[in-house]
Amino acid sequence: MRRSDFDITDKIRTTDAIDVCDEVVRLFRRLFPKCSARTLERAFDDLSKYYHGKHPDYHPCDTEYHDIQHVLDVTLAMARLLDGYQRDLQEAKPLTPELFTVGMVTALFHDFGYLRKRSDRKHKFGAEYTLTHVSRGSKFLLEYMPTIGLKKFAHDASVIIHFTGYERDPLTIRMDNPVMRRVGEILGTADIIAQMADRCYLEKCHDRLYPEFVLGGLARRKQPDGKIIVVYKSGMDLLSKTPAFYVNAMKRLNEKLHQAYRYAEVHFDGNNLYLEEMKKNEVHIIAAAKST
């Protein structure tokens, strides 16, 4: 049985930044054998310090769903999709080492907006930033990218992070470089397929995501007239609505992110392990719903 803290291949521990970094660097060096992976390694090291509270300006990550395992899982999926893109004979415009690196760094910090500054006296929990975390992450990348030698790509990174959120419709995001735009679509895809293919996805939705929704103001919403609308009554209620979320997620993957998930098939030499694991979770929750 696949282990809960390992990736879809059950080979890479997604709670360990070093394990994921080693695999990402391996893929990078396979695609760009003459290029240094030092920037990637620096970004992984920085991420680990931030998320574990070893940076003087930020509290450690306290969101149990959007935790470091989620980030590393998404980052690993991102590397595999970029590898598939680069090896796909249908793609006429290859990645440069810089574009690969920008995509990977953005994946690493795509949920950074959940982290609270130590000077924050207004918020007690990172989940309170749920509605604004993408914009906060975008601002962080504008400041962070120059510190690792990627100043010329800081703006691009601050834009493509929005492919992971719902503040902006992906179809309205404009990029001068079509390949960078595709990197953004791949990032948005990695964010969806990695979490929905997690062996513990359903349990995490019930036990971890629902409490985040409560803190973030998504479980209940206040209408302009002051009326409170209950969106999710409980963790079980959230689970009961998960099948509909699968439908919407696939629609987003197909129509707004233009089927970037297909690059996983190139990476895995014909199989799309992410979609296969997503389907297993979907079948399980549908069966559970029918039995209750």
N, C-alpha and C positions, 0 to 999 in steps of 0.2 A: 504494500500500500504506500502511496506517495506520502512523504512526510510533510507536516504542516508548515515547517519553516524552510522548505526547499521549493525550488522553482518547478515549472511544469515537467521538466525532464527528471526531477528528483536527484539532480547531481550538484546543484549549486545552492548553498545556504543563503537565502535572501535576507537573513537577519545580520549577515556579516558583510560589512563594506569591503573588506579585503578580498573575500571570495568573489564578489560581484565585480570588483575592480579588475581582478586578475583576468576574468573572462572577457570583459569589455576591452581591456588592453590587448588581449590575444586576438580578438576580432579586428581591432584597429591595426595591429601590426601585420595581420594577414592581408588586409586591404592596402595598407600603405607601409610596406616594409622598410622604406628609407626614412621614415619620419619618426620623430621623438614623441613618446606618449607622456612626457613629463607633465604637460598641462592637465591631462586627464587624471593622472595620479594625484596631482595637487588638489584638483576639485573634489575628488573622493575623500581625501584627507580632511579638507575643509568642511565638507558635509558632515562627516563623522563628528568633528569637534562641535559644530553648531547643534546637531541633534542630540548630542549627549551632554550638552550644557557646559562644554569646555571653552566656550568663547565668552569673553568678559561682557559683551553687550547684549547677549540673548539668554533667556531661560532655555532649559532643555525642552525638547518636544514633549507635549503632554496630551496630544490627540491620539487616542488609542487606535482609531481606524486609519487615519492619515499619518501613520508612524513611519519610522525609518524602513521597516520591511516593505511597506507599500511603495515608498520612494525607490528603493533598490530593485524591487520587482519591475516597476515601470521602466527604470533605467536599463535593466537587462533586456526587457522587451524592445526598448528603443534601439539598442545596439543590434539586436537580431534583425529588426525591420530595416535598419539602415544597411546592414550587411546584405540583406536580401535585395534591397533597392540597387545597391552597387553591383550586384552580381546578376541582376535581371537583364536579360538581353533585349527586352522590350523598351528599356529606358535609355534614351539617346544622350542624356545629359548627366554625366557622372558626378558624384560628390568629390569635393576637394577634402584634404585632411582637415582644413579649417572648418568646413561646413559640418563634417562628422563631429568634430569636437564641440562646436557650438550647440548642435543638437543634443549631445550627451550632457553637457553642462546644464543646459536648460532643463533636461529631464531630471537631473539630480536635484535641482532647486525649484521644480515646478510647484511644489506645495510649501515652499519656504514661508509663504505668507501666513501660515498658521503659527509660526513661532513668535513669541512675545518678547519684546525688549525688556531688559531688566528695569528700565526706567518707566515702564508702563504701570500707571497707578489706576487706570480706568478698567482694564480687563483682568479677570482672574484666570481665564482659561483660553487657550489658543483657539478652541472651537468657536469662540465668540466672533472670530474673524471669518467665519465660513463664507459669508456673502461678499467679502472684499479680499479674500486671500490671494486671488489671482492678480489683482491690481497691486497688492503689496509685494507679491513676488516679482512682478514686472519692475517695480521701482527698485527692488533689491538688486536685480540683475544689471540694471543701468549702472549701479555703483560697483558691483562685484566684478563684472567682466574685465574692466581695465586693470584690476589688480592681478589678473592671471595672464596678462598679455593679449587680451582679446577686445581691446577698446573699440576697434573698427566694427565689431559685431555686436556691441552692447545694445544698440537700438533694435537690431534684428531679434536678438534674444528676448528683449522686453516686449516684442510684438508676438512672436510665435508661442510664447507661454500662454497666450489667450486661446490657443486651440484646445487647451485642456479645460477651459472653463465655460461658463454659460453667460458671462457678462456681455460677450460679443458673439454674434453669429459668425461661425467660421467662413461662411460664404461672403461676408462683408469685409473680411480682413484682406487688405491689399499689401502685396509685397513686390518690390521692384525686381527681385530675383526669383524666377519661377521655381528654381531648385530649392531655394530657402523656404518658399511657400510650401513645397512638398515636404520638406523637413518638418514644418509646422504641422501638417496634416498627419504625418507619421507620429509625431509627438502626441497629438490628440488621440490617435488610435492606440498607441502604447498604453496610455493612461486608462483607457477603457478595457482593453483586452487583458491586461495584466491583472487588474483587480477582479474582474469577473471570471477569470480562469483560476483564481486562487482556490485551493482545495477547501479552505475555510471561509470562503466568501459569504455564504449564507449565514453562518454563525456570527461572522463579524458584522454583518448588516444588523442582526438582531441585538448583539451584545455591545457593539462599539459605535456603529454608525448612527443608530437612533439617538443615543445620548448626545452625540455631536450635533445632530439636527435640533435637539431641544435647546442646547446652549447657543446654537447659531441662528435660531429663529426660523428654522425651516419646518419644524413640527407643527407650529401654529403661526398663522400669519394675520397681521392686523390690516384690515381693509381701510380704504380712505374714509369710510363713514364710521370707523371705530369698531366695527364688528370683527370678532375674532373667528377665523376659519381654522378648524382643526384639520391638518393635512395628514398627519400620522398620529394615531392615538397611542400606539405602543410599538415595541419592537416587533411583535407578532403582526401588527397591522402593516408595518413597513414591509415585512416579509410577504404578506399576502398580496402586496402591490408590486412585488419584484418581477413576476412574469410580464407585466405591462412595461416595466422598465427595460427588460430584455428586448422587447419589440422596438421601443424607442431608441435603445442603444444601437441596434442593428441598422435602424433607419439613419441614425447619425453617421455611423461608420460607412454606410453605402452612399448616402446622398451628400453629406456635408464634408466627409473626409475622404471621399472617392476611393473606397476599397483599398486603402493602404495596407490593410491586414493581409493582403495577398502576398506581400513580401516575405511573410513568415514561411510560406510554402517554398519559396526559393531557398531561404536559409536552412530549412529542415529537409531539403531535397524531396519535396513533393507533399509532405504532410503539414497541415496547419494545426499544431498542437494546441495553440491558444483557443481557436474556435472549437476544437474538440472538447476541451475542458470546460469551456463556457456552456456548451450544449449539455454536458453532464450535469452541471449545476442547474440549468434550466429545467431539465427533465426531472431532477430530484425535487425541486420546489413545486412544480406542477403536480407531481404525484403526492407530495405531502399535503398540498392544498385540497386535493380531492378526497383524501382520507380523513380530513377533519370536518 
